[in-house]
């Protein structure tokens, strides 16, 4: 991986370069996880992990009859 640098502000905030934010889909409000590794810190965005955790939880479930009947109600 090509080396990328950021800046820590006087308040201890880290500025992540725009190219890296774009590549990793890190936007305003994105939660990140810090992990101490040998010789430094690894930063992981939790965007994909959060979504993956909920993938398929409704698979095989059916809508309640009332919702199934009225699912297109707002489109009329």
Residue pairs with C-beta under 8 A, 6 or more apart in sequence:
4 17
4 19
4 20
5 17
6 14
6 15
6 16
6 17
7 14
7 15
8 14
8 15
9 15
14 43
16 26
16 43
20 26
21 27
24 45
24 47
25 45
25 47
25 48
26 32
26 45
26 47
30 45
30 46
30 47
31 45
31 46
31 47
31 50
32 43
32 44
32 45
32 46
33 43
33 44
33 45
33 46
34 41
34 42
34 43
34 44
35 41
35 42
35 43
35 44
36 42
62 68
63 71
